[in-house]
Amino acid sequence: MQVILSTESPDLTGHKCLMLGVFSDERPPRGICGFIDWRLNGFISREMKQGRINGDFSEKTVIPFPRRISTEMLLLFGLGKLSELNYERIYTAAYQGITAIDGMLLNKFAFDLPGENRSGLETAGIVEAMVRGFFDYLSSDIEKLTNMTSCIVTFPASVPDISTGIQRFKAASKDMGSVDAGTLEESFA
């Protein structure tokens, strides 16, 4: 699995699928999901207000060809209450999210770091839990693991913490080089 990083505006970068975390008690959405909601003229907020998107844990909503952003589809993944977010929940969400990505027969996707800078969880821990969830699902099929490309969509200030999270994952796992963090690895100290 290749892990790349994008600090470009998430509405302009052409992603096949952008997976975003949605919290049940965060209305309107914040972070990158909030930014995408703003670019979609409040579409996600309206859907939440009308009860079609709740943000309950494991809820998945696919929005194909959203206008005003350069993404072919959005995958909104419910994470429950922000106050209940922990690394285990992030791991489970990542595992279930990559299961949905695989079910849509995709081998490239982008994702945000749910709760980053507003949950009390450290960014490095969020990255480690997400990459571990992706890896644990994909490692059952070496071809899927080899051909998957994931892109972390984040802010420039988060890059050092993201590098730390990738480094922790690689140190704790037996990925045997199957998770390629490319240029992120160059920043490891």
N, C-alpha and C positions, 0 to 999 in steps of 0.2 A: 504494500500500500504506500503510495506516495502521499506525503503531507506537504502542502504548500501553504503559503501565507499571502493574504491580500490586505493591504491597508488602504486600498483605493475605495472610493465611494461604492457601497454595495449595490446601489441602484444602477450604476454605469457598467460594472464588470459583467460580461456576458456569461452567466452560469447556466448550466443545463437545469440544475435544481438547487434552490437555496432553502436549506432546512433551518428554521428559526424556532426558538423556544417561546412559548406563550404561557404566562402565569394566570391562574384563575382570579387572583386578587390584585392584578395590575392593570387597571383600566384608566386611561388608554395604555397600550403597551409602551414599554420604554426600551432603551438600548437600541440595538440595530433593528429589532422588530418594530420599535416605535418609529424609527426613521423610515423604514419601508412603509409602515402604515401612513405616515405623513405623505410620502411620495405617491401613495395610492389614494390620496384624498380621504383618508380615514376609513377606508374599506374594512380593514380588520376590526377597528373599533366599532363600526356599525354592525358587523356580523356578531361581535361579542354582545353588543347591546340588545340585539334581536334574539340572542340565545342560540345562534347557529354555531358559534365557537365559544366554548366555555373555559378552555384552558385546564380542564381536569386532567389529572395525570394519565398518560398514555393515549389521550385523544389525538387523533391525527386528522388533519384537514389538508387536502391538496387543492391548490388554486392554480389551474392551468393558464398559461399565457396572460399573466397580469399586465395590464397596460401601464405605461409610464416607467417601467423598470426593464433592464436588459436581462431578464431571467425567464426561461421558458416555463418554469413552474415553481411555486412556493410549496413547501411542505411545512405546515405549522404543527408543532408537536407540543401537546399539553404537558405542563410540568407541575400542575397543582399550585399550591400557595407558595409564594416566594419565601415566606417565613419558615417553611418546612423543607426548603431545598438543602440537600446535603450531597456529599460525593457519591454515595450509593445510588441516590435517585438520578444523579447525572449519568452515572455509569449505565443504569437500566434504560434511561431515555436514549442514550447513545446506541446501546445494543438494539433496542426496538426501532430506533430511527434508521439504522443501517439495514435492518431487516426490511423495512418499508422501501428503502432505496433499492435494495437488491430485488425486492418483489416487483418494482417498476422497471426492472432490467436496465438500470443505470449503472455506469461505472465511473461517473464523475459527479461530484456534488460539492456544494459549499455549505458551511455551517457557521453559526455564531456561537459565542460562549455564553450560555444562559446564566443570567444573574451576575455577570461580570460587573464589578465595581458597585454593586448594590445589594449583594446577598450576604456579605460577611465572609464568603468563601474566597480563598486566594485564587487568583487567575491560574497559577501553575497547577494547582490541584484540580481545577475545572478541566484544564487541557489534559492532564494525565488521566482523569476518569473517563473523559470522552474518547480519547485515543484507545484506551484499554477496552472500552465497550465495542468500538469498531473492530479492533484487532481480534477480540475474543469471538465475535460472530464470524468474521471473515476467515479466521485461521482454520476453520473446518473444511475450507475449500481453497487449496493453494492457488488455483487459477484466479478465483475471485480476489484473493488477497493480493496477488501480483498485479492484477489489472485495475485495481481501484485507485482513484485519485480523489483526495479530499482537500478542500481549501478552507482554511480558517479565515473567516472574515472578522477583522478586528480593527482597533485603533493603533496608530504608530506607538503610542506610549506603552502598549501591552506587549510589544515584541520581546523584551528581555524575559518577562514572566512566562510567555509562551515557550520560549527556548528552554527555560528551566523545567517546565512541565513535560516537554518532549524528552529532555535529558533524564528526568526521573522515570518516565515510562520505560525508556530503553534500558536504564540501569536495573529496574525491577523485573523486567519481563525477559522472556527467552524468545525474542522475535527473530534472532539470528540474522539480522540485517534486512528482514522483510518489510520493516517500516522505514521508508526513506524520507528523511526530513530535509534533504538537500541543503539549501542555503541556510536553513535554520541551524543546522549542525555546525556550520562555520562559526556561529556566534557563541558556541559553547565555550566556557572558560575552563 
